[in-house]
Amino acid sequence: MPRKPSVPNRGFRVADQIQRDLAELIARELKDPRVGMVTINAVEVTPDYAHAKVFFSLLTGNPDEATAGLNAAAGFLRNGLFKRLHIHTVPTLHFVFDRTTERAADMNALIAKAVSSRAKEE
């Protein structure tokens, strides 16, 4: 018989807490000049809490440099999470640039263009 998790949705709650704590750590304690105005969009944690994929977006700056800076600071950030979280295993952090906001802006521009061309035809 499959074993049920002892606490339902614990993985989602841990991911949410990691997201909040990382946002605060990056904003207040990370001094890397490659990392600018970063927004943590989502965190996906593996079921064994060994790894966490952190999706982020940038307000300004180069995404490749920011990814390199965040991945270089992953140990420092993991240590900060270890002090804040009360779980047995703090996951190894892997940062991934999230292009969802860019794609959404492109789609909005295409929709606006289609609507304006349709209005001109009528």
N, C-alpha and C positions, 0 to 999 in steps of 0.2 A: 504494500500500500504506500502511495507517495506521501512524503512528509509535508505537512502544511507549515508555512512560515509562522513563527510564533507571534509576530506582530504584523498585521496586514499593512501593506503599502510602505513598509519600512524603507525599502530602497528609494522610493520617491521622496520620502521625507528626508532621508540622508542627503540625497542629491540637492534638494531645495536648500538645506542648511549649508551645504558646501558652496552652493551658488551665492548665498547671502554673505557668508564669511569671506569667500574669495574676493567678491566685489569690494568689501571693506578693506581687506588686506592690500589689494592692488592699489586702491585709491590712497590709502594712508601710509603704507609702509614700503611700497616698492619704489625704488629711486632710479630705476633703469631709464635712461633717456629715450631708448628705442620704443618703450611702451608709453603711448600717449593716453588719450581719453578712451579707455576701454570699457565696453559694456559686456557683462557676462549674460549671454542669451539663454543658455541651457547647460545642464550637466547631466551626462549619462553615466551611471555607475554600474559596473559589472555585478552580477549576483553575489560574488564572493568579496566584494568591496576592495579588490586588489588594484583595479584601474578605474580612472574616471576620465571621460572625454569631455573637455570643457570647450563649449562653442562660444566665441566672442565676436563682437563687431567693433569697429573703430569709428570715431567721429572724424579724426584727422590722422594723417600719418600713413606710413607704408605698411600694408598687411604682412609682408614677408619679414620685415624687421621686427614688427610687434610679435609675430609668432615666434621668431628666434629669441627675442628677449624674454617672453613669457616661458618658453620651454627651458631657457637657461636658468630662470628663477624658480622653476618648478620645485626644486628641493627646498628652497627658502619658504615658498608658499605652503608646501606640504608640512613643514615644521610649524608654521603658524597655525595651520589647521589642526595639527596634533594637539596644540595647546588649547584650542577652542572646542574641538569635538570630543565627545565622551564615548568613542567607539573603539573597539579592540584594534581594528585595522584601518588606518587612514590610507586611502587609495593613492597610487602613483598618478600624477596629473599629466594629461596629454592635451595640449592646446591646439584648437582647430579654428581657423578664421571662418566665420559664418557669412556667406554672401546673400542671405535671405533678404536683408533690408535693401541691398542693391537691386536684386531681382524684383522686389516689390515696387521700387521706384520706377524701374524700367517698364514694368507691366502697367502701372498707373499712367505713365507717359503715353504708352501705346493706346490705352483705352481712351484717354483724353483726345488723342489725335483722331481716333476712329469716330468718336462722338462729334468732334468739330467738323470732320469731313462729311458725316451724315447730315448734320444740320445745314451745311452749305448746299447739299444736294436737294434738300426739301424746300 
